[in-house]
Amino acid sequence: MQKISVAMCTYNGAEFLSKQLESIKQQSMPIHELVVCDDGSSDETLAILERFSKQVAFSVQVHSNPQNLGSSKNFEKCMALCEGDLIFLCDQDDVWMPEKVEKIVAYLAAHPEQEAVFSNATMIDQAGFPTGKTSFEQIEFTPEVQNKWNSEGAFDILLRGYVVTGATLAIKKSALNLVLPVPEIIPDLIHDGWIALILSAHNKIGFIHDTLIEYREHATQQVGLKGSQKHITLIDRFLRKRDAKINRIKNKQNDILKLTEHLLPLPINELYKQKIIRRKEFYTMRATLPSCRILRIYPVVKFAMNGEYQAQEGGKWWRPMLGDLFE
């Protein structure tokens, strides 16, 4: 029988921590250990954990960091300390459904080729009331995107944005050598995004439609679940200053340049390396388009004819294409 670990990171989480701990305690399939890495809490977090450790049959190990590591490095440390065959990442302010562990274990037993899996979540507010949305809805992980994911398109999806919520993620201990350490290269690319991206490059991460946690949104959380950014309309494109447009594109170019530097040396499929290079070339082209509209026609049309706007922007790809031509 495999051993199950929960990797929890805490930081001044006393307000909601007890409910999260109780939901772990009430799992239909019991865990074997809870490993907590506290990032310098000054509230009652450590006292709550101490009391909880005396109420449960499984091991509770609390490690207090001598200095604040931040979310990504704290989770990296916590996962490395886990001894279980399967590690569940856990935030301090959510609530697990009673069948979470059981359903995740069943999924991985049915899909032994997968090294990790994430699930949907019910979004709740600070008081614990449902907001009416799921995490999949909030990040627009639509049925169409899910179908692409299941057709070996996960890497393409994750290059364009981060859709995996770490609080719903479980990973096999054997996969840690693939995903650790977590590089701090892009502010938005934290531990869960990095883990998902690397495993997607090996087609080793799946998902479950079920909402297996209640994901709490509140003012004091360190890392929130961001929804999709506001769509830029055609009117917006023609009214905004060109500098605003170019700065946005240059940020994307900078991100893919940093990602390219880290990903290309890794032992991943050559097909995925080509996808990274294509994305770098696409945003480099867009970020360096001349002010003269006539001179933009050839590079923009060339990349459009090659299908790059559709591949890199998805959805209404023709909008950024027209913006590149006429803004």
N, C-alpha and C positions, 0 to 999 in steps of 0.2 A: 504494500500500500504506500502510495506516495505521501510525502510529508508536505504540509501546506504552511507557508509563512505569510504573514501580513507585514508589509513595510510601510510604517506610518511616520510621516514627518510632522512635527508640531512646532508652533511658535505663537505664544500668547493665545492659545486656543481654548481657554477655560469656558467661554460662553457656550460653545456647542459640543465640546469634546465628549461629555458624558453620554449624550445621545448616540454619537458615533460608536463609542466603545460598547454600549449596550447592544447595538445592532450587530456588532461582530460577535458578541457573546451569544446572541440568539440565533446564530446560523443553523440551518437544518443539517448541514454537514460541518462538524466542528473543525477548527483549525488546530495547528500544533504549536505555533509560536507567533507572538506579536513582538516585532522589533520596532522600537521607537527611537528616532533620532531627533532630539529637541535642539532647536537652533538659538537657545539663549532666552527662554521664556522668563518673564519677570512676574507673571500672574500665578494663578493656582494650577496651571497645567501639570506640573510635576507631582503635585500633591494628589490630583485626581488620578493620575496614572498609578501612583503608589497604592492608593486605595483600591483601584480596580484590580491590580495584580494579586491582591489577597482574596478576590472574589471568584476567580476563575481557575479551572484545572490546567489550562495550557500555560506555557512559559510566557512571561512578559519581561522583556529586556529593554531598559531605558538607557540610552546613551546621550549624555549632555555634551554638546559641542563646546569646546573652550572658546571658540570664536564663531561668529555668524557665517555660515557657508552660503546661504541663499538656497532657493528652492531646488535647483537642478543638482548642485553638488551635495546637498543634504540627502536627496533621494538616491543619488549615486552611492553615497556612503551606506545608506540604510539597506539598499538592495544587496550590496556586497557582504553585509553582515548577516543576511538571512541564510539559514541552513536548509530551508525547504526545497523540494524539487520544483514546486510551483510557488511563485511570489505574487501576491496581490498588492498593488500599490494603493495607498489609502490616504486621503486627506483627513484633516482633523474636524471638519465642519459639516460633513455629509451624513447620510443615513443609508445603510445597506438594507436591501430587501432580504427577508429571511432565507430565500433560496439562491442568493447570489453565488456563493461558493459552489454549491451543488451544481448549478447550471453551467458555470464556467468549467468545472471539472468534467462534466458530461460532454460539453462541446469539444474540449481538447482530446478526450478519449475517442470521440467520433471523428476527429480530424487530427490524427497524430502527426501529419506533415506540418502543422502550424506550431510555431514557437511562442505565439502570443495571441491574445484576443482582447477586444474591448467591446463594451456594450452601450446601449442607449441608456438614457437617464431621464428621470422626471425632474424638471426644474422647479425649485421651491424658493420662496423669498426668505428674508431674514427671520420671519416668524414661523417658518416651516409650512406655509401654505403654497400649494401648486400655483405656478404662474400661468398654466394653461399650455405650456410648451414642453417639448422634450429637447434633449441636447441635440439629437439628430436634426430636428427642425430648426433649432437656433443656429447651427453651423451650416445649414442647408446640405446635409448629407442625405440627399433625396434618393428615391428609388432608382432614378436614372444613374446617379453617381454610384450607388451601391452596386448596380449591375456592372458598371465599368470596373469597380474594385474587384468584383468576383471574376472578371474576365482578364485578370492579371494587369489591371490598370491602376493598382494602388499607388505605385511609384509616381506615375503621372499626376495623380490627384494630390499627393502630398508635396510634390515640388511646387504646386500652385498655392497651397495653403495647408494649415495644420488642422486636421479634423479629428484627431484622436485625443480623447480626454483621459489624462493620466489616472484620474480618480476611478475610472471604470476599467483600467487595464490590468491584465494578469500576464505574467511572462515566466517561461520556464527558466530555472536556474542555469541550465545548460546553454542558454542563449546570451547570458550576460557577457561572455567573452566577445560577442559580436558588437554589442552596443555600448560597452563601457571602455574608456571613460566618456563622459558627455562633454563635448567641446563647447566652450562659451564663445561662439563666433557671431551669432546673430541674436539680438535681444529677444525676439519673439520665438526663437527656436530653443525651447527649454527641453527638459529631459524627456517628456512624453512625445513631443514632436520628433526629436532625434531618434528615439527608440523605434517609433513607427516607421520613420523614413528608411532607416537602415534595414529593418526586417522586411519592409516592402521591396527593397532591392534584391531580396532573396525569396520573395513570394512566401513569406513565413508568418503573416499576420492576418487574422480574420476578425469578424465582428458578429455580434449577436443583436438581433432586433429588440429583444426584451429590455425594458427599463429596469435595471438591476440595482440602481441606487437612486436616492433623492439628492440631487446636486444643489447645494445651497448657494444662492447669490446674496452677498451682503457687502457692506461698505468697507469692512476691514480685512477682507480676504487678500492674501498675498498675490495669488494668481487666479484670475477669473476666466470664465469661459466666454471668449469673445464671439459675438455674432459676426456675420458677414458685414463687411464695410458697406456704407451707403453707395448704391449704384450711381455712377456718374451719367447723367442724361446727355443727350446730344446738345441740348441748350446749355448745360453746364460747360460742356467741352468748348463751345464757341464763345462763351462769355468770360471764362476764367483767363487769367494772364498766362502767357506761354511759360513763364518761369515756374508757376505752380504745377503745370503739367510735367515739365521736364524734371523738376525736383522729385516728383513722385516716381517717375520712371528710373531716375538715377538711383533712388533708394533700392528699387528692385534689382537694378544692375549690380549694385554693391553687394546685395545679399547673395546673388547667384555667383558672383566672383569669389566670395568667401567660401560658399558651399562647394564650389568647384575645387578649390584648393584642398579641401578636406576629403572630398569624396573620391576624386579620381585616383589617388594612391591606394584606395581600399580594394580588397579582392571581391569586387562585385561584377555582375554580368556586363560584358562589353556593350550590350544593347542599352543598358541603363546609363553607362558612361556617355554614350552618344546622345542620349536625351538631355543629360546635364550640359553637354557642350552646345547642343542646339539652343537650349534655353539661354545660355550665356551669350551666344551670338545674336539671338533675337533681341534681348534687352540692351546689348551693346549697340546694335543698330538703332534702336528706338531712342536711346539716350544721346546719340551723337548725330541725329538728323539735323541738317542745316536749316537756317531760318528761311531760306528761299524755298518756297513751296514747289517750284518747278524741279529743283534738284532733289526733292524728296520722292518724287514719283517713282523713279526706277527702284530704289531699295525697298520701298513700301510694297509696290506691286510684286516685286520678286519674292518677298517673304510671304505675301498673301497667296501667290500662285503655288508656292511650295507647301501651303497648308499650315504655316507656322503661327499665324494669328489665331486660327481655330484651335491648334494644339496647345498654345501657350496661354491664351486668354479664355478659351472656352465660351460657352453661352453665346451672347451677342457680340461675337468677336469683331464684327464689321464696325462696331462703334469706335473702338480704339484705332482701327485701321483708318477710318474716315478722319478721326482726330489727328492722326499722324500726318495725313495729307493736307488738311486744311487749317488746323489751329495755328 
